[in-house]
Amino acid sequence: MRPRLSALPLRSRLWLLAAGTVALAVAACATACWFLVRAQLIGSLDESLSKNSRVDSSFIVGTVRSGQCSPADQRAPNPFDATVQVVDRSGKSCVIVGTRVDVSAADVAVAKGTRPEAVHTARGKDGSGTDYRVLTSPVEGTDVAVTVARPLTETYRSLRNLALILALVGGTGVLAAAGAGVALARAGLRPVDRLTGVVEHVARTEDLAVRIPVEGDDEIARLSRSFNSMTAALASSRELQQQLIADAGHELRTPLTSLRTNIDLLVRSDETGRSLPPEDRRALLESVTAQLTELGALVGDLQELSREAPPGSGPVAVVALHEVAGRAVERVRLRSSDIPVSARLTPWYVWGEPTALERAVVNLLDNAVKFSPEGGTVEVSLSEGALRVRDHGPGVTDDELPYVFDRFWRSPSARSLPGSGLGLSIVARTVAQAGGEVSLEPAAAAGAEGEGGGTEVVLRLPGAAEPPANPPTEPTV
């Protein structure tokens, strides 16, 4: 069973296609050349016969009457290797000179006067199987026609020699094309082989630092650039994952160590029978509860941050941002009644995920409440798509501003406060997915109203002051 072309290696397919294409082209050119030469040779022979076919009618009649014309194959001296024979209306013929040839219906039609001339190929009657080119023309004043014929031996010999030469030249051309196809396939696929080697190396060693040298601007170069970009993105993703795992381990170590210490104290107290004072035992249990709460919050933030959801993949819809911010304010007020939260919200409609946006606003408010001093307030306003959350806490220094949205980053003054350092990172990702932007700066630099320092976070989302009459089926950000 012959293998299909698609089952062959790409290199074999390339040189086979090159050789096959050249072979077809050579065969077509050789065939056309052979037929053109054959037509030219036959045409030259017909022209020669036409010049020699003008025979005087008196000479024909005299020859027949003198008995020099015989129906038998009687050879006369024939220095030009030509044949002249007479054909009558009944199809009978007699040879004047040369070898007798077959009489066709076209020759009889010329003798009868129904056809002006006949040109064709006929077989000689001498038994040698020689073909003749025949021209039959009428003889004026008689009821016969004269046939002049020349053998095609030389023409056929020339055509055979030409066919042999064309076959040799064509075969040489096909072999040369096959060799050139092999060389071109090797040269053209060398970058692909290099790319394949790099891919196999990456698959075998998982070394994403390997890069393919890029030369030129062709398709292979574009493929190499795309592969380099892909491996760079994968390496960056792996580095971010490793950094997330390392940061998460570092953040988990502190509450777990505190939990282990407190639980060890409680277990040792029960095992030794030395009861802890009620105040100390209550403090230990409250510490354990606080650490467990912090662990739960940290795990929840990690799950939210590790969720690989591209923009628009969740349950997106037209969201009333003022209503989302209002619900977030009420939630924060319930769990931090000692820090007042004031809100001035004007209608603003955006496209996004309602749950994710509410969580982002809650994170901003929790962060503001956490840094607000005793007796301080948190001010929330929404106007023309800009949601502002301002606190009156210690603020953020200029050298800390570039890191506030990084994962697990916490300012030195906040390390003793609860939190995982992931809240603002979650806010930044949610806002980016909704097509907006978020920034944080000292309240004084932001020109915020009110006395005291603090920090102001500004969250901007594209939208409109009125809900769309026909909500789009895709987000338009």
VEXDREN-2710 file (C-alpha; in Angstrom, 1 decimal):
% VEXDREN-2710
k/r/px/py/pz
1/MET/0.0/0.0/0.0
2/ARG/1.5/3.3/-1.1
3/PRO/1.9/5.9/1.6
4/ARG/-0.1/9.1/1.2
5/LEU/1.8/12.3/0.4
6/SER/0.5/13.9/3.7
7/ALA/2.1/11.0/5.7
8/LEU/5.6/11.8/4.4
9/PRO/7.9/14.2/6.2
10/LEU/7.7/17.8/5.2
11/ARG/11.2/17.8/3.7
12/SER/10.3/14.8/1.5
13/ARG/7.1/16.5/0.4
14/LEU/8.9/19.6/-0.6
15/TRP/11.4/18.0/-2.8
16/LEU/8.8/15.7/-4.3
17/LEU/6.6/18.6/-5.1
18/ALA/9.5/20.5/-6.7
19/ALA/10.6/17.5/-8.7
20/GLY/7.0/16.7/-9.8
21/THR/6.3/20.3/-10.8
22/VAL/9.5/20.5/-12.9
23/ALA/8.7/17.1/-14.4
24/LEU/5.2/18.2/-15.5
25/ALA/6.6/21.5/-16.9
26/VAL/9.4/19.7/-18.8
27/ALA/7.0/17.0/-20.1
28/ALA/4.5/19.7/-21.3
29/CYS/7.3/21.7/-23.0
30/ALA/8.9/18.6/-24.6
31/THR/5.5/17.4/-25.9
32/ALA/4.7/20.8/-27.4
33/CYS/8.1/21.0/-28.9
34/TRP/7.9/17.6/-30.5
35/PHE/4.5/18.3/-32.0
36/LEU/5.6/21.7/-33.3
37/VAL/8.7/20.2/-35.0
38/ARG/6.6/17.3/-36.4
39/ALA/4.1/19.8/-37.9
40/GLN/7.0/21.9/-39.3
41/LEU/8.6/18.8/-40.9
42/ILE/5.3/17.5/-42.4
43/GLY/4.5/21.1/-43.6
44/SER/7.9/21.3/-45.3
45/LEU/7.3/17.9/-46.9
46/ASP/3.8/18.9/-48.1
47/GLU/5.2/22.1/-49.6
48/SER/7.9/20.1/-51.4
49/LEU/5.2/17.7/-52.7
50/SER/3.0/20.6/-53.9
51/LYS/5.9/22.1/-55.9
52/ASN/6.5/18.6/-57.6
53/SER/2.9/17.8/-58.2
54/ARG/2.5/20.0/-61.4
55/VAL/2.7/17.3/-64.1
56/ASP/1.8/18.0/-67.7
57/SER/-1.4/16.2/-68.7
58/SER/0.0/15.2/-72.1
59/PHE/3.0/13.6/-70.3
60/ILE/0.6/11.6/-68.1
61/VAL/-1.5/10.4/-71.0
62/GLY/1.5/9.6/-73.1
63/THR/3.1/7.6/-70.3
64/VAL/-0.1/5.6/-69.7
65/ARG/-0.5/4.8/-73.4
66/SER/3.1/3.9/-74.0
67/GLY/2.8/1.2/-71.3
68/GLN/5.3/2.8/-68.9
69/CYS/2.5/2.9/-66.3
70/SER/2.1/-0.5/-64.7
71/PRO/-0.4/-1.6/-62.0
72/ALA/2.3/-3.8/-60.6
73/ASP/5.0/-2.7/-58.2
74/GLN/7.6/-2.3/-60.9
75/ARG/10.5/-0.2/-59.7
76/ALA/12.1/2.2/-62.1
77/PRO/15.3/4.2/-61.4
78/ASN/14.3/6.6/-58.6
79/PRO/17.2/8.9/-57.7
80/PHE/14.9/11.1/-55.5
81/ASP/13.2/8.2/-53.7
82/ALA/9.8/9.6/-54.8
83/THR/6.7/7.9/-56.1
84/VAL/4.4/9.1/-58.9
85/GLN/1.3/7.1/-59.7
86/VAL/-2.0/7.7/-61.6
87/VAL/-5.4/7.1/-60.0
88/ASP/-8.5/6.8/-62.0
89/ARG/-12.2/7.3/-61.1
90/SER/-12.6/3.6/-60.1
91/GLY/-9.8/3.7/-57.6
92/LYS/-7.3/1.8/-59.8
93/SER/-3.8/3.0/-59.9
94/CYS/-0.6/2.5/-61.9
95/VAL/2.9/3.5/-61.0
96/ILE/4.9/5.8/-63.2
97/VAL/8.0/5.8/-60.9
98/GLY/8.8/4.6/-57.4
99/THR/6.8/2.4/-55.1
100/ARG/3.1/1.9/-55.3
101/VAL/1.1/3.4/-52.3
102/ASP/-2.4/2.8/-51.0
103/VAL/-5.2/4.7/-52.7
104/SER/-7.6/6.4/-50.3
105/ALA/-11.2/7.6/-50.8
106/ALA/-9.8/11.1/-50.9
107/ASP/-7.6/10.2/-53.9
108/VAL/-10.6/8.8/-55.8
109/ALA/-12.6/11.9/-55.0
110/VAL/-9.9/14.0/-56.6
111/ALA/-10.0/11.8/-59.7
112/LYS/-13.8/12.2/-59.9
113/GLY/-13.4/16.0/-59.6
114/THR/-15.4/16.3/-56.3
115/ARG/-12.3/17.4/-54.4
116/PRO/-9.6/19.8/-55.5
117/GLU/-6.7/18.2/-53.7
118/ALA/-5.9/15.5/-51.1
119/VAL/-3.0/15.4/-48.7
120/HIS/-2.6/12.4/-46.3
121/THR/-0.3/9.7/-45.2
122/ALA/-0.4/6.3/-46.8
123/ARG/1.3/2.9/-46.5
124/GLY/3.6/1.7/-49.2
125/LYS/2.7/-1.6/-51.1
126/ASP/6.2/-3.0/-51.2
127/GLY/5.8/-4.9/-47.9
128/SER/8.4/-2.8/-46.0
129/GLY/5.7/-1.0/-43.9
130/THR/7.1/2.4/-45.0
131/ASP/4.7/5.4/-44.6
132/TYR/4.5/7.9/-47.4
133/ARG/3.3/11.5/-47.4
134/VAL/0.9/11.7/-50.3
135/LEU/-0.4/14.6/-52.4
136/THR/-3.0/13.9/-55.0
137/SER/-4.1/16.5/-57.5
138/PRO/-6.3/16.3/-60.7
139/VAL/-4.8/16.2/-64.2
140/GLU/-6.5/18.8/-66.4
141/GLY/-8.2/17.5/-69.5
142/THR/-8.3/13.9/-68.1
143/ASP/-10.4/11.7/-65.9
144/VAL/-7.5/10.7/-63.7
145/ALA/-5.5/12.2/-60.8
146/VAL/-1.8/12.0/-60.2
147/THR/-0.3/11.1/-56.8
148/VAL/3.1/12.3/-55.7
149/ALA/4.5/10.7/-52.6
150/ARG/7.6/10.9/-50.5
151/PRO/8.6/8.4/-47.8
152/LEU/8.4/9.6/-44.1
153/THR/11.5/7.6/-43.1
154/GLU/13.8/10.6/-42.6
155/THR/11.0/12.6/-40.9
156/TYR/10.3/9.7/-38.4
157/ARG/14.0/9.3/-37.8
158/SER/14.4/13.0/-37.0
159/LEU/11.4/12.9/-34.7
160/ARG/12.7/9.8/-32.9
161/ASN/16.1/11.5/-32.4
162/LEU/14.3/14.7/-31.2
163/ALA/12.2/12.6/-28.7
164/LEU/15.4/10.9/-27.4
165/ILE/17.1/14.3/-26.9
166/LEU/14.1/15.8/-25.2
167/ALA/13.8/12.8/-22.9
168/LEU/17.5/13.0/-21.9
169/VAL/17.3/16.8/-21.4
170/GLY/14.0/16.5/-19.5
171/GLY/15.3/13.7/-17.3
172/THR/18.4/15.6/-16.5
173/GLY/16.2/18.6/-15.6
174/VAL/14.0/16.6/-13.4
175/LEU/17.0/15.1/-11.5
176/ALA/18.5/18.5/-11.2
177/ALA/15.2/19.9/-9.9
178/ALA/15.0/17.0/-7.4
179/GLY/18.5/17.8/-6.1
180/ALA/17.7/21.5/-6.0
181/GLY/14.4/20.7/-4.1
182/VAL/16.3/18.7/-1.5
183/ALA/18.8/21.6/-1.1
184/LEU/16.0/24.1/-0.9
185/ALA/14.0/22.0/1.6
186/ARG/17.1/21.6/3.8
187/ALA/17.8/25.4/3.7
188/GLY/14.2/26.4/4.1
189/LEU/13.5/24.0/7.0
190/ARG/16.7/24.7/8.9
191/PRO/15.0/27.4/11.0
192/VAL/12.1/25.0/11.6
193/ASP/14.6/22.4/12.7
194/ARG/16.2/24.9/15.0
195/LEU/12.8/25.9/16.4
196/THR/11.8/22.2/16.8
197/GLY/15.1/21.6/18.7
198/VAL/14.4/24.5/21.1
199/VAL/10.8/23.3/21.7
200/GLU/11.9/19.8/22.4
201/HIS/14.6/21.2/24.8
202/VAL/11.9/23.3/26.6
203/ALA/9.6/20.3/26.8
204/ARG/12.4/18.1/28.1
205/THR/14.0/20.5/30.6
206/GLU/11.2/23.0/31.2
207/ASP/13.8/25.7/30.8
208/LEU/11.8/28.8/29.7
209/ALA/14.9/31.0/29.4
210/VAL/15.9/29.6/26.0
211/ARG/15.5/32.0/23.1
212/ILE/15.6/31.4/19.4
213/PRO/17.9/33.7/17.3
214/VAL/15.7/35.7/14.9
215/GLU/17.0/36.6/11.5
216/GLY/15.0/38.4/8.8
217/ASP/11.3/39.2/8.6
218/ASP/9.8/36.2/7.0
219/GLU/7.2/33.8/8.3
220/ILE/9.8/31.7/10.1
221/ALA/11.2/34.8/11.8
222/ARG/7.7/35.8/12.9
223/LEU/7.1/32.3/14.3
224/SER/10.4/32.5/16.2
225/ARG/9.4/35.9/17.6
226/SER/6.0/34.5/18.6
227/PHE/7.7/31.5/20.3
228/ASN/10.1/33.8/22.2
229/SER/7.2/36.0/23.3
230/MET/5.3/32.9/24.5
231/THR/8.2/31.5/26.5
232/ALA/8.8/34.9/28.0
233/ALA/5.2/35.2/29.0
234/LEU/5.3/31.6/30.5
235/ALA/8.5/32.4/32.3
236/SER/6.9/35.6/33.7
237/SER/3.8/33.7/34.7
238/ARG/5.9/31.0/36.5
239/GLU/7.9/33.7/38.3
240/LEU/4.7/35.4/39.4
241/GLN/3.3/32.1/40.7
242/GLN/6.5/31.3/42.5
243/GLN/6.5/34.8/44.0
244/LEU/2.9/34.4/45.0
245/ILE/3.6/31.1/46.7
246/ALA/6.7/32.5/48.5
247/ASP/4.8/35.6/49.6
248/ALA/1.8/33.5/50.7
249/GLY/4.0/31.2/52.7
250/HIS/5.7/34.2/54.3
251/GLU/2.3/35.7/55.3
252/LEU/0.9/32.4/56.5
253/ARG/4.0/31.7/58.7
254/THR/3.2/34.5/61.2
255/PRO/-0.4/33.6/62.1
256/LEU/0.4/29.9/62.1
257/THR/3.4/30.5/64.4
258/SER/1.2/32.5/66.8
259/LEU/-1.5/29.9/66.7
260/ARG/0.9/27.1/67.4
261/THR/2.4/29.1/70.4
262/ASN/-1.0/29.8/71.9
263/ILE/-2.3/26.3/71.4
264/ASP/0.9/24.8/72.9
265/LEU/0.4/27.0/76.0
266/LEU/-3.2/25.8/76.3
267/VAL/-2.3/22.1/75.8
268/ARG/0.7/22.3/78.2
269/SER/-1.6/23.9/80.8
270/ASP/-4.1/21.0/80.5
271/GLU/-1.3/18.4/80.5
272/THR/0.5/19.7/83.6
273/GLY/-2.6/20.5/85.5
274/ARG/-1.6/24.1/86.0
275/SER/-4.5/26.2/85.0
276/LEU/-3.9/29.5/83.5
277/PRO/-5.4/32.6/85.1
278/PRO/-8.9/33.2/83.6
279/GLU/-7.7/36.5/82.1
280/ASP/-4.7/34.9/80.4
281/ARG/-6.7/32.0/79.1
282/ARG/-9.3/34.4/77.7
283/ALA/-6.6/36.5/76.1
284/LEU/-5.1/33.3/74.5
285/LEU/-8.5/32.2/73.1
286/GLU/-9.2/35.7/71.8
287/SER/-5.7/35.6/70.1
288/VAL/-6.4/32.2/68.6
289/THR/-9.8/33.4/67.3
290/ALA/-8.2/36.6/65.8
291/GLN/-5.5/34.5/64.1
292/LEU/-8.0/32.1/62.7
293/THR/-10.0/35.0/61.3
294/GLU/-6.9/36.5/59.8
295/LEU/-6.1/33.1/58.2
296/GLY/-9.6/32.8/56.8
297/ALA/-9.3/36.3/55.3
298/LEU/-5.9/35.6/53.9
299/VAL/-7.1/32.3/52.2
300/GLY/-10.1/34.1/50.8
301/ASP/-7.9/36.9/49.3
302/LEU/-5.6/34.3/47.8
303/GLN/-8.4/32.5/46.2
304/GLU/-9.8/35.7/44.8
305/LEU/-6.4/36.8/43.5
306/SER/-5.5/33.5/42.0
307/ARG/-8.7/33.2/40.0
308/GLU/-7.6/33.3/36.4
309/ALA/-10.7/35.0/35.0
310/PRO/-10.1/37.3/31.9
311/PRO/-12.2/40.4/31.6
312/GLY/-15.8/39.8/30.7
313/SER/-15.7/36.0/31.5
314/GLY/-17.9/36.4/34.6
315/PRO/-21.6/37.4/34.9
316/VAL/-21.1/40.9/33.6
317/ALA/-24.0/43.3/33.3
318/VAL/-24.9/47.0/33.5
319/VAL/-24.1/47.9/37.1
320/ALA/-25.3/50.9/39.1
321/LEU/-22.1/51.9/40.7
322/HIS/-23.8/54.2/43.1
323/GLU/-25.9/51.3/44.4
324/VAL/-22.9/49.1/44.7
325/ALA/-21.0/51.7/46.6
326/GLY/-24.0/52.3/48.9
327/ARG/-24.2/48.6/49.8
328/ALA/-20.5/48.5/50.4
329/VAL/-20.8/51.5/52.8
330/GLU/-23.6/49.9/54.7
331/ARG/-21.5/46.7/55.1
332/VAL/-18.5/48.6/56.4
333/ARG/-20.7/50.7/58.8
334/LEU/-22.1/47.5/60.4
335/ARG/-18.7/46.1/61.3
336/SER/-16.9/49.3/62.2
337/SER/-19.4/51.5/64.0
338/ASP/-16.7/53.4/65.8
339/ILE/-15.4/55.0/62.5
340/PRO/-18.1/57.1/60.8
341/VAL/-18.4/56.6/57.0
342/SER/-20.1/59.5/55.1
343/ALA/-21.2/59.0/51.5
344/ARG/-22.3/61.4/48.7
345/LEU/-23.2/59.3/45.7
346/THR/-24.5/60.4/42.3
347/PRO/-25.9/58.0/39.8
348/TRP/-23.3/56.3/37.5
349/TYR/-23.8/53.1/35.4
350/VAL/-20.9/50.9/34.3
351/TRP/-20.4/47.6/32.7
352/GLY/-18.8/44.9/34.9
353/GLU/-19.3/42.1/37.4
354/PRO/-21.4/43.4/40.3
355/THR/-20.0/41.0/43.0
356/ALA/-16.3/41.8/42.0
357/LEU/-17.0/45.6/42.0
358/GLU/-18.7/45.5/45.4
359/ARG/-15.8/43.5/46.8
360/ALA/-13.3/46.1/45.4
361/VAL/-15.2/49.0/47.0
362/VAL/-15.5/47.1/50.3
363/ASN/-11.7/46.5/50.2
364/LEU/-11.1/50.3/49.7
365/LEU/-13.4/51.1/52.6
366/ASP/-11.9/48.5/54.9
367/ASN/-8.5/49.8/54.1
368/ALA/-9.6/53.4/54.9
369/VAL/-11.2/52.3/58.2
370/LYS/-8.1/50.4/59.2
371/PHE/-5.9/53.4/58.9
372/SER/-8.3/56.0/60.3
373/PRO/-7.4/57.2/63.8
374/GLU/-9.8/57.1/66.7
375/GLY/-12.5/59.7/66.1
376/GLY/-11.6/60.0/62.5
377/THR/-14.0/59.7/59.5
378/VAL/-14.0/58.0/56.1
379/GLU/-15.4/60.1/53.3
380/VAL/-16.9/58.5/50.1
381/SER/-18.0/60.4/47.0
382/LEU/-19.1/59.4/43.5
383/SER/-19.3/62.0/40.8
384/GLU/-19.0/61.5/37.0
385/GLY/-17.6/58.1/37.2
386/ALA/-14.9/58.9/39.9
387/LEU/-15.3/57.1/43.2
388/ARG/-13.2/58.8/45.9
389/VAL/-12.4/57.2/49.3
390/ARG/-10.6/59.4/51.7
391/ASP/-9.3/58.7/55.2
392/HIS/-7.6/60.9/57.8
393/GLY/-4.9/58.5/58.8
394/PRO/-1.1/58.8/58.7
395/GLY/-1.1/58.8/54.9
396/VAL/1.4/57.2/52.5
397/THR/4.9/58.6/51.9
398/ASP/6.1/59.3/48.4
399/ASP/8.6/56.4/48.4
400/GLU/5.8/54.0/49.3
401/LEU/3.4/55.0/46.6
402/PRO/4.8/52.8/43.8
403/TYR/4.2/49.7/45.9
404/VAL/0.8/50.2/47.3
405/PHE/-0.9/47.9/44.7
406/ASP/1.7/45.1/44.8
407/ARG/0.7/41.8/46.3
408/PHE/1.5/41.3/50.0
409/TRP/3.1/44.8/50.3
410/ARG/2.4/46.5/53.6
411/SER/3.9/49.8/54.8
412/PRO/6.1/49.6/57.9
413/SER/3.6/51.4/59.9
414/ALA/0.8/48.9/59.1
415/ARG/2.7/45.6/59.8
416/SER/1.2/45.5/63.3
417/LEU/-2.4/45.9/61.9
418/PRO/-4.5/43.0/60.6
419/GLY/-4.7/42.3/56.9
420/SER/-3.0/40.3/54.3
421/GLY/-1.7/43.0/52.0
422/LEU/-3.8/41.7/49.1
423/GLY/-6.8/44.1/49.3
424/LEU/-5.5/46.8/47.0
425/SER/-4.0/44.2/44.6
426/ILE/-7.5/42.7/44.2
427/VAL/-8.9/46.2/43.7
428/ALA/-6.4/47.0/40.9
429/ARG/-7.1/43.8/39.1
430/THR/-10.9/44.2/39.3
431/VAL/-10.8/47.8/38.0
432/ALA/-8.5/46.8/35.2
433/GLN/-10.8/44.1/34.1
434/ALA/-13.7/46.6/34.1
435/GLY/-11.7/48.9/31.8
436/GLY/-11.0/51.5/34.5
437/GLU/-8.1/52.8/36.6
438/VAL/-7.3/53.3/40.2
439/SER/-4.8/55.6/41.9
440/LEU/-3.8/56.4/45.5
441/GLU/-2.1/59.6/46.7
442/PRO/-1.8/61.8/49.8
443/ALA/-5.1/63.7/50.4
444/ALA/-3.3/67.0/50.5
445/ALA/-1.7/66.4/47.0
446/ALA/-5.1/65.3/45.7
447/GLY/-6.7/68.6/46.8
448/ALA/-9.3/66.8/48.9
449/GLU/-11.6/68.8/51.0
450/GLY/-11.6/68.5/54.8
451/GLU/-8.9/69.0/57.4
452/GLY/-6.1/66.6/58.4
453/GLY/-3.9/64.4/56.3
454/GLY/-4.7/60.9/55.2
455/THR/-4.9/59.2/51.9
456/GLU/-7.4/59.4/49.0
457/VAL/-8.0/56.5/46.6
458/VAL/-9.7/57.5/43.3
459/LEU/-11.4/54.7/41.3
460/ARG/-12.5/55.7/37.7
461/LEU/-14.8/53.5/35.5
462/PRO/-16.2/54.4/32.1
463/GLY/-19.9/54.6/32.0
464/ALA/-22.8/57.1/31.9
465/ALA/-25.1/59.0/34.3
466/GLU/-28.1/57.2/32.9
467/PRO/-28.7/53.5/32.2
468/PRO/-28.6/52.6/28.5
469/ALA/-31.9/51.9/26.9
470/ASN/-30.6/48.9/25.1
471/PRO/-27.7/47.3/27.1
472/PRO/-25.0/45.8/24.8
473/THR/-24.4/42.1/24.8
474/GLU/-20.6/42.7/25.1
475/PRO/-18.8/45.1/27.3
476/THR/-17.8/48.4/25.6
477/VAL/-14.9/49.8/27.5
END
